[in-house]
Amino acid sequence: MSFLINNLLLFLLTVAAFYCAKYVNLKMGKHVLLQPLLISVIFVICTLFLFDIPYVHYLNSNLIFQWLLGPAVVALAIPLYQNINIIRHWLGGILFTIVSATIIGLLLTWGLANMFGVQADTLVALMTKSATTPIALSINEIVNGNKALAATVVMFTGLLGAMIGPPLLKRMGFHDHRVMGIALGLTSHAIGTHRALEISPICGAFSALAMTLTGALLAILLPMLNTLF
């Protein structure tokens, strides 16, 4: 009974942390640096450290959220369907942008990793930074990457893109929600797509498409590269 209660409390900790973080974000006028996910992660880390709770215990109490990541990503097909006519006109440019940006990103990551002499499993984890979490973890499992590091890098990439992406794009003169959506989905996956949906349905639809295609492309390329090299 004590084991069940402890697991339930850790599960409720995650839920409470996120909703408290959303409340803080709303009260602060949805400040770009106060992303709910970032605040909730910091709160959970502090709580685990304060009460000396092993991370493995916390993770096992929240496996349902890991399972829900897959259906959540699939649900992003809804804004795609709602805006399919607009997306169809941009499909050629979107495909070219995603393929070229993904390949350039992989080459830059590989080059920097070799420059600093990182290990092979770390290199794989870094290369999956632009894939959403379920895809990144699956890739790292297939090609023997560092799954823990991959999850951390993916979350950091998504948070960073969601926080500074929209204001940076506007400052650079990109105000078109379609362009912003592609950029957020390509670089910041699900977290960026959530931010894009807050901007507009069009932005969210283009972000969801970019995120999906980027993840699929990485899932194809990285196992192939691992086999070849």
C-alpha positions in Angstrom: 0.0 0.0 0.0 2.8 2.4 0.9 4.4 1.7 -2.5 1.2 2.5 -4.4 0.7 5.7 -2.4 4.3 6.8 -3.1 3.8 6.2 -6.9 0.5 8.0 -6.8 2.1 11.0 -5.1 4.9 11.2 -7.7 2.4 11.0 -10.5 0.4 13.8 -8.9 3.6 15.8 -8.5 4.0 15.9 -12.3 0.4 16.9 -12.9 0.5 19.6 -10.2 3.9 20.9 -11.3 2.7 21.5 -14.9 -0.6 23.1 -14.0 1.1 25.4 -11.4 3.6 26.3 -14.1 0.8 27.1 -16.6 -0.8 29.3 -13.9 2.5 31.2 -13.3 3.0 31.6 -17.1 -0.6 33.0 -17.5 -0.2 35.4 -14.6 3.1 36.7 -16.0 1.5 37.5 -19.3 2.8 34.3 -21.0 6.4 35.6 -20.8 8.6 33.9 -23.4 11.1 32.8 -20.8 8.5 31.3 -18.5 7.5 28.3 -20.6 5.3 25.9 -18.5 7.5 22.9 -19.3 10.7 24.6 -18.2 9.1 25.8 -14.9 7.6 22.4 -14.2 10.9 20.5 -14.9 12.8 22.8 -12.5 10.1 22.3 -9.8 10.2 18.5 -10.2 14.0 18.4 -10.1 14.1 20.5 -6.9 11.4 18.4 -5.3 13.2 15.1 -6.1 16.5 16.6 -4.8 14.9 18.0 -1.6 13.3 14.7 -0.6 16.1 12.5 -1.9 13.9 10.6 -4.3 15.7 8.5 -6.9 15.0 9.5 -10.5 14.3 5.9 -11.5 11.5 5.7 -8.9 10.0 8.9 -10.2 10.3 7.7 -13.8 8.5 4.4 -13.1 5.7 6.3 -11.4 5.1 8.4 -14.6 5.5 5.8 -17.4 1.9 6.6 -18.5 3.1 10.0 -19.8 5.9 8.4 -21.8 3.3 6.1 -23.4 1.0 9.1 -24.1 3.8 10.8 -26.1 3.0 8.6 -29.2 -0.7 9.3 -29.3 -0.1 13.0 -28.6 2.2 13.3 -31.7 -0.4 11.4 -33.8 -3.1 13.8 -32.7 -1.1 16.6 -34.4 -2.5 15.3 -37.7 -5.8 17.2 -36.9 -4.5 20.7 -37.7 -2.8 19.2 -40.8 -6.1 17.9 -42.0 -7.8 21.1 -41.3 -5.3 23.1 -43.4 -4.5 20.5 -46.0 -5.5 22.8 -49.0 -3.1 25.5 -47.9 -0.3 23.0 -47.2 -0.7 21.4 -50.6 0.4 24.6 -52.4 3.6 24.8 -50.2 4.5 21.1 -50.2 7.4 21.3 -52.7 9.1 24.1 -50.8 8.5 22.5 -47.5 10.1 19.2 -48.6 13.1 20.9 -50.0 13.6 23.0 -46.9 13.3 20.1 -44.5 15.5 17.7 -46.4 18.3 20.3 -47.0 18.1 21.7 -43.4 18.1 18.2 -41.9 21.1 17.1 -43.9 23.0 20.3 -43.1 22.2 19.9 -39.4 23.5 16.4 -39.4 26.7 17.4 -41.1 27.3 20.3 -38.8 26.6 18.1 -35.7 29.0 15.4 -37.0 31.7 17.9 -37.8 31.5 19.6 -34.4 31.3 16.2 -32.6 34.4 15.0 -34.4 36.2 18.2 -33.6 35.7 17.7 -29.9 36.1 13.9 -30.0 32.8 12.8 -28.6 31.9 9.2 -28.3 29.7 7.4 -30.8 26.6 7.1 -28.5 26.9 10.8 -27.7 27.1 11.7 -31.3 23.9 9.7 -32.1 22.1 11.5 -29.2 23.1 14.9 -30.5 22.1 14.0 -34.0 18.5 13.3 -32.9 18.1 16.7 -31.2 15.6 17.9 -33.8 13.4 14.8 -33.6 10.5 14.7 -31.2 11.0 12.6 -28.1 9.4 9.2 -29.1 11.3 9.2 -32.4 14.6 10.3 -30.9 14.4 7.6 -28.2 13.5 4.9 -30.8 16.4 5.9 -33.1 18.9 5.9 -30.1 17.6 2.4 -29.1 18.1 1.1 -32.7 21.6 2.5 -33.2 22.8 2.2 -29.6 22.8 5.9 -28.8 22.7 7.5 -25.3 18.9 7.6 -24.6 19.2 9.6 -21.4 21.3 12.2 -23.1 19.0 12.2 -26.2 15.9 12.9 -24.1 17.8 15.8 -22.4 19.1 17.3 -25.6 15.7 17.0 -27.3 13.9 18.8 -24.4 16.5 21.5 -24.3 16.4 22.1 -28.0 12.6 22.3 -28.0 12.5 24.6 -25.0 15.1 26.9 -26.5 13.4 27.1 -29.8 10.0 27.7 -28.3 11.3 30.5 -26.1 13.5 32.4 -28.5 12.2 31.2 -31.9 9.1 33.4 -32.5 10.7 36.7 -31.3 13.9 35.9 -33.2 12.0 35.2 -36.4 10.0 38.4 -36.1 13.2 40.4 -35.4 14.7 39.0 -38.6 11.6 40.0 -40.6 9.8 36.7 -40.8 6.2 37.5 -39.9 4.4 34.9 -42.1 2.9 32.2 -39.8 3.6 29.5 -42.4 7.3 30.3 -42.3 7.3 30.5 -38.5 5.6 27.2 -38.3 8.1 25.4 -40.6 11.0 26.8 -38.6 9.5 25.9 -35.2 8.6 22.3 -36.3 11.9 21.7 -38.0 14.1 22.8 -35.1 11.9 22.5 -32.0 9.6 19.5 -32.7 6.6 19.0 -30.4 7.4 21.8 -27.9 7.9 24.2 -30.8 4.7 22.9 -32.4 2.8 23.6 -29.1 4.1 27.1 -29.2 3.2 27.4 -32.9 -0.4 26.4 -32.1 -0.6 29.2 -29.6 0.4 31.7 -32.4 -2.3 30.5 -34.9 -3.8 27.3 -36.4 -1.9 27.8 -39.7 1.4 28.2 -37.8 0.6 25.0 -35.8 -0.4 23.0 -38.9 2.9 23.9 -40.8 4.9 23.2 -37.6 3.2 19.8 -37.2 4.0 18.9 -40.8 7.7 20.0 -40.5 8.1 18.2 -37.2 6.6 14.9 -38.6 8.7 15.0 -41.8 11.9 15.9 -39.9 11.4 13.0 -37.5 10.6 10.6 -40.3 13.7 11.7 -42.3 16.0 11.3 -39.2 14.5 7.9 -38.5 15.4 6.8 -42.0 18.8 8.5 -42.4 20.5 7.7 -39.0 20.1 3.9 -39.1 21.3 3.9 -42.7 24.3 6.0 -41.8 25.0 3.7 -38.8 25.0 0.7 -41.1 27.3 2.3 -43.7 29.8 3.8 -41.3 
